[in-house]
Amino acid sequence: MFSHRVTAVLTSALGAAAIGVTALAVSAPAGASTADDSFIAQMKAVGVTFDSPQAAVSTGHQVCKELAAGKSGTDIAREVLSQTDLTTKQAAAFVVNATTVYCPQYASQLA
């Protein structure tokens, strides 16, 4: 189980990432021609690269499914942390970027 401190750090990182990524999302990265390209570019901007961009996109869409099912952004970021070698900040950015690009209607669930 996650300690209260880890949860607090993750929640803070998710909130900070949401604020920062919202600013980035307003102006999509130059050269991004599709939502998928935008998502990959936003993740690259926080130091995350993917062996399989298709798998990354699929996982990005899974974030939306989880939000639609009622999970919080913090819960999803915890799952990302447990299944990857991303840092807390990168996991939070993954959730926020996926939400911003693929399902902005769920952005309010990230706060």
ZASE-680826 format. One line per field, with one value per residue: residue in three letters; x, y, z of N, C-alpha, C, O in turn; residue number from 1. Coordinates in steps of 0.001 Angstrom, whole numbers, always signed. Layout:
res: Ala; ...
n.east: X; ...
n.north: Y; ...
n.up: Z; ...
ca.east: X; ...
ca.north: Y; ...
ca.up: Z; ...
c.east: X; ...
c.north: Y; ...
c.up: Z; ...
o.east: X; ...
o.north: Y; ...
o.up: Z; ...
n: NUM; ...
end
This chain:
res: Met; Phe; Ser; His; Arg; Val; Thr; Ala; Val; Leu; Thr; Ser; Ala; Leu; Gly; Ala; Ala; Ala; Ile; Gly; Val; Thr; Ala; Leu; Ala; Val; Ser; Ala; Pro; Ala; Gly; Ala; Ser; Thr; Ala; Asp; Asp; Ser; Phe; Ile; Ala; Gln; Met; Lys; Ala; Val; Gly; Val; Thr; Phe; Asp; Ser; Pro; Gln; Ala; Ala; Val; Ser; Thr; Gly; His; Gln; Val; Cys; Lys; Glu; Leu; Ala; Ala; Gly; Lys; Ser; Gly; Thr; Asp; Ile; Ala; Arg; Glu; Val; Leu; Ser; Gln; Thr; Asp; Leu; Thr; Thr; Lys; Gln; Ala; Ala; Ala; Phe; Val; Val; Asn; Ala; Thr; Thr; Val; Tyr; Cys; Pro; Gln; Tyr; Ala; Ser; Gln; Leu; Ala
n.east: +844; +373; +1994; +760; +2309; +3425; +1093; +287; +2413; +2162; -410; +38; +1946; +420; -1502; +174; +1253; -1054; -1660; +624; +633; -1744; -1192; +665; -966; -2662; -1228; -347; +2469; +4862; +4608; +3091; +769; -1424; -3629; -2369; +331; +710; +364; +2541; +4646; +4291; +4851; +7491; +8587; +8692; +10617; +10051; +10221; +9138; +9298; +7409; +5327; +2660; +1705; +1961; +83; -2231; -2277; -2578; -5199; -6402; -6255; -8339; -10514; -10363; -10822; -13428; -14671; -14729; -12433; -9901; -7534; -5227; -5328; -5019; -2502; -984; -1246; +109; +2666; +3219; +3438; +5395; +8638; +8571; +9017; +7458; +6600; +6629; +4729; +2443; +2341; +1886; -753; -2132; -1463; -2539; -5233; -5730; -5258; -6770; -9230; -10531; -12856; -12829; -11077; -11616; -11577; -9015; -8108
n.north: -1180; +2294; +4873; +7606; +9846; +9307; +9289; +11951; +13318; +12367; +13291; +16048; +16315; +15536; +17577; +19807; +19071; +19085; +21791; +22835; +21363; +22093; +24621; +23946; +22428; +24221; +25343; +23242; +21059; +22094; +20864; +18667; +16636; +15110; +13956; +11824; +12238; +14639; +13856; +12050; +13853; +15661; +13990; +13374; +15848; +15892; +14111; +11447; +8657; +6262; +2795; +1655; +3580; +3113; +1430; +3193; +5136; +3567; +2985; +5571; +6068; +4246; +5535; +7359; +5600; +4611; +6953; +7461; +5360; +6230; +6412; +8240; +10760; +10560; +7906; +6566; +7480; +6295; +3616; +3717; +4341; +1973; +126; +859; +2376; +5047; +8320; +9945; +12501; +12175; +10133; +11442; +13442; +11834; +10929; +13392; +14485; +12524; +12781; +15468; +15428; +13225; +12967; +15465; +16151; +14929; +16300; +17692; +15752; +15464; +17271
n.up: +0; -534; +1200; +3204; +2682; +141; -1371; -989; -2208; -4831; -5483; -5318; -7349; -9542; -9598; -10053; -12497; -14030; -14140; -15425; -17828; -18965; -19898; -21879; -23542; -24717; -26778; -29063; -29558; -31995; -35260; -34577; -35886; -35387; -32760; -31498; -32192; -30855; -28173; -27846; -28318; -26189; -24037; -24574; -24090; -21331; -20830; -21428; -23405; -25841; -26600; -28160; -29792; -30468; -28428; -26311; -27005; -26921; -24184; -23261; -24098; -22423; -19997; -20236; -20267; -17685; -16197; -17058; -15837; -13294; -11725; -9961; -11017; -9502; -8589; -11018; -11811; -9803; -10572; -13019; -12058; -10657; -12670; -14414; -15096; -14664; -13223; -10396; -11188; -13993; -14323; -13426; -15381; -17602; -17162; -17089; -19624; -21348; -20694; -21383; -24145; -25210; -23824; -22832; -21523; -19075; -17501; -15150; -13210; -12454; -10640
ca.east: +0; +1107; +1915; +89; +3270; +3502; -172; +312; +3372; +1577; -1518; +636; +2572; -659; -2052; +1159; +1334; -2277; -1523; +1666; +279; -2816; -542; +1229; -2021; -3254; -489; +213; +3840; +5032; +4784; +2167; -315; -2576; -3679; -1341; +1619; +744; +573; +3922; +5522; +4173; +5561; +8916; +8968; +8964; +11677; +9557; +10181; +8474; +9744; +6265; +4366; +1297; +1346; +1805; -1208; -3250; -2306; -3165; -6652; -6839; -6445; -9705; -11456; -10315; -11520; -14851; -15161; -14808; -11172; -9298; -6247; -4208; -5370; -4465; -1065; -407; -1157; +1199; +3908; +3463; +3626; +6437; +9761; +8436; +9052; +6148; +6274; +6339; +3461; +1398; +2277; +1262; -2202; -2629; -1344; -3527; -6554; -5802; -5286; -7772; -10548; -10530; -14096; -12559; -10007; -12009; -11306; -7592; -7816
ca.north: +0; +3551; +5642; +8899; +10778; +9033; +9760; +13418; +13745; +12059; +14217; +17353; +16253; +15490; +18932; +20676; +18670; +19530; +23232; +23027; +20769; +22877; +25675; +23328; +21914; +25327; +25406; +21910; +21124; +22336; +19658; +17617; +16669; +14377; +13866; +10868; +12922; +15628; +13132; +11561; +15027; +16188; +13088; +13554; +17103; +15634; +13113; +10084; +8139; +4963; +1816; +1451; +4678; +2576; +969; +4391; +5725; +2677; +3208; +6898; +5905; +3522; +6555; +7878; +4556; +4566; +8151; +7259; +4394; +6896; +6476; +9575; +10889; +10068; +6442; +6126; +7753; +5232; +2418; +3954; +4210; +581; -718; +1420; +2944; +6502; +9033; +10455; +13633; +11664; +9407; +12471; +14059; +10860; +10977; +14711; +14616; +11644; +13380; +16706; +15123; +12240; +13057; +16681; +16239; +14383; +17080; +18096; +14649; +15459; +18247
ca.up: +0; -565; +2432; +3060; +2081; -1298; -1935; -988; -3232; -6129; -5704; -5600; -8676; -10517; -9684; -10700; -13903; -14691; -14393; -16428; -19111; -19550; -20666; -23074; -24409; -25455; -28024; -29306; -30038; -33427; -36049; -34177; -36858; -34869; -31306; -31074; -32293; -29783; -26920; -27835; -28197; -24828; -23142; -24853; -23447; -19909; -20747; -21594; -24767; -25893; -27588; -29034; -29706; -30537; -27087; -25480; -27376; -26381; -22742; -23083; -24203; -21232; -18953; -20407; -19837; -16218; -15719; -17343; -14855; -12000; -10996; -9889; -11679; -8581; -8634; -12300; -11768; -8966; -11413; -13971; -11285; -10267; -13843; -15275; -14363; -14694; -11953; -9979; -12064; -15332; -14256; -13363; -16711; -18504; -16928; -17486; -21079; -21977; -20483; -22166; -25575; -25630; -23173; -22007; -20736; -17749; -16867; -13800; -12291; -12143; -9577
c.east: +889; +939; +1181; +1011; +3364; +2234; -183; +1257; +2786; +431; -992; +1256; +1511; -1269; -1105; +1284; +100; -2195; -519; +1284; -878; -2241; +65; +141; -2671; -2536; +213; +1625; +3907; +5255; +3851; +942; -1559; -2543; -2584; +42; +1776; +1038; +2028; +4899; +5477; +4913; +7069; +9426; +9251; +9945; +11245; +9541; +9618; +9114; +8644; +5285; +2913; +826; +1134; +456; -2347; -3396; -2870; -4684; -7205; -7046; -7875; -10749; -11519; -11040; -13018; -15483; -15183; -13529; -10656; -7984; -5123; -4159; -4727; -2959; -353; -236; -3; +2543; +4237; +3799; +4735; +7625; +9737; +8575; +7630; +5696; +5891; +5012; +2287; +1236; +1617; -262; -2780; -2575; -2375; -4921; -6729; -5984; -6490; -9158; -10626; -11802; -13908; -11503; -10365; -11739; -9825; -7248; -7912
c.north: +1244; +4260; +6942; +9895; +10565; +9523; +11280; +13938; +13518; +13013; +15609; +17383; +16250; +16871; +19887; +20340; +19147; +21012; +23482; +22505; +21514; +24005; +25122; +22914; +23013; +25527; +24076; +22043; +21300; +21025; +18528; +17678; +15940; +14405; +12929; +11510; +13936; +14966; +12664; +12734; +15612; +15297; +13211; +14815; +16940; +14473; +11675; +9735; +6726; +4070; +1594; +2609; +4178; +2091; +2163; +5047; +4882; +2866; +4581; +6846; +5148; +4477; +7082; +6863; +4477; +5773; +8007; +6291; +4970; +6935; +7914; +9576; +10354; +8543; +5916; +6348; +6722; +3948; +2545; +3778; +2752; -310; -243; +1849; +4476; +7077; +9476; +11583; +13146; +10898; +10384; +13132; +13120; +10932; +12301; +14875; +13755; +12250; +14620; +16415; +14276; +12398; +14278; +16843; +15693; +15179; +17480; +16994; +14603; +16361; +17626
c.up: +0; +766; +2144; +2373; +581; -1978; -2020; -2068; -4611; -6456; -6029; -6984; -9764; -10696; -10390; -12178; -14658; -15036; -15512; -17791; -19756; -20381; -21949; -24057; -25236; -26782; -28217; -29840; -31552; -34142; -35654; -35075; -36376; -33352; -30801; -31116; -31164; -28442; -26803; -27641; -26782; -23838; -23344; -24157; -21948; -19736; -20892; -23076; -24715; -26942; -28622; -28878; -29742; -29166; -26148; -25740; -26808; -24870; -22420; -23160; -22995; -20064; -19029; -19954; -18315; -15608; -15922; -16339; -13439; -11194; -10993; -10658; -10810; -8588; -9911; -12325; -10894; -9775; -12401; -13262; -10996; -11463; -14777; -14426; -14422; -13293; -11606; -10902; -13471; -15363; -14219; -14727; -17713; -18390; -17426; -19007; -21794; -21859; -21360; -23649; -25962; -25003; -22258; -21171; -19310; -16978; -15430; -12768; -11886; -10987; -8210
o.east: +2020; -133; +1003; +554; +3382; +2300; -620; +930; +2899; +320; -1518; +1111; +1684; -1527; -1528; +1409; +205; -2621; -785; +1578; -974; -2754; -12; +314; -3172; -3164; +1247; +1949; +3108; +6010; +3819; +174; -2644; -1559; -1943; +834; +2856; +1861; +2665; +5866; +6508; +5536; +7832; +10564; +9966; +10088; +11988; +8929; +9625; +9435; +8916; +4494; +2040; -324; +242; -231; -3316; -4510; -3566; -5375; -8343; -7922; -8541; -11747; -12589; -11775; -13800; -16671; -15599; -13531; -10939; -7399; -4171; -3078; -3981; -2217; +766; +790; +765; +3452; +5395; +4379; +4990; +7620; +10770; +8287; +6721; +4547; +4939; +4257; +1273; +113; +867; -968; -3805; -3535; -3013; -5695; -7765; -6769; -7165; -10155; -10772; -11808; -14730; -11083; -9476; -11680; -9438; -6174; -7697
o.north: +1216; +4239; +7329; +10706; +11533; +10112; +11838; +14897; +14385; +13488; +16278; +18365; +16893; +17294; +20683; +21236; +19570; +21427; +24252; +23137; +21556; +24310; +25763; +23040; +22759; +25843; +23815; +23028; +20725; +20173; +17507; +18639; +16147; +14823; +13212; +11349; +14070; +15455; +12866; +12618; +16012; +15796; +13155; +14849; +17752; +13923; +10767; +10428; +6080; +4523; +1375; +2624; +4769; +2317; +2146; +5464; +5423; +2903; +4746; +7502; +5378; +4252; +7234; +7225; +4300; +5636; +8390; +6387; +4297; +7446; +8695; +8524; +9760; +7954; +4938; +5494; +6316; +3275; +1604; +3144; +2342; -1382; -863; +1705; +5122; +6407; +9387; +11613; +13651; +11008; +10185; +13358; +13567; +10989; +12318; +15350; +14209; +12233; +14790; +17078; +14581; +11997; +14136; +17605; +15961; +14756; +17591; +17278; +13780; +16220; +18305
o.up: +485; +1371; +989; +1567; -179; -3056; -3027; -2766; -5478; -7586; -6918; -7713; -10799; -11823; -11228; -13014; -15810; -16114; -16435; -18806; -20983; -21458; -22997; -25269; -26332; -27793; -27602; -30504; -32293; -33673; -36341; -35036; -36920; -32742; -29789; -30187; -30589; -27668; -25769; -26887; -26242; -22902; -22380; -23687; -21360; -18644; -20522; -23889; -23668; -28041; -29802; -27935; -29107; -28788; -25300; -24808; -26276; -24347; -21418; -22380; -22587; -19229; -18005; -19331; -17733; -14630; -15052; -16030; -12496; -10075; -11902; -10916; -11317; -8592; -9883; -12809; -11210; -9677; -12598; -13797; -11078; -11293; -15809; -13203; -14248; -12302; -12431; -11343; -14066; -16330; -14888; -15178; -18581; -19396; -18108; -19613; -22744; -22816; -22003; -24327; -26946; -25604; -21044; -20204; -18434; -15901; -14586; -11572; -11056; -10402; -7207
n: 1; 2; 3; 4; 5; 6; 7; 8; 9; 10; 11; 12; 13; 14; 15; 16; 17; 18; 19; 20; 21; 22; 23; 24; 25; 26; 27; 28; 29; 30; 31; 32; 33; 34; 35; 36; 37; 38; 39; 40; 41; 42; 43; 44; 45; 46; 47; 48; 49; 50; 51; 52; 53; 54; 55; 56; 57; 58; 59; 60; 61; 62; 63; 64; 65; 66; 67; 68; 69; 70; 71; 72; 73; 74; 75; 76; 77; 78; 79; 80; 81; 82; 83; 84; 85; 86; 87; 88; 89; 90; 91; 92; 93; 94; 95; 96; 97; 98; 99; 100; 101; 102; 103; 104; 105; 106; 107; 108; 109; 110; 111
end
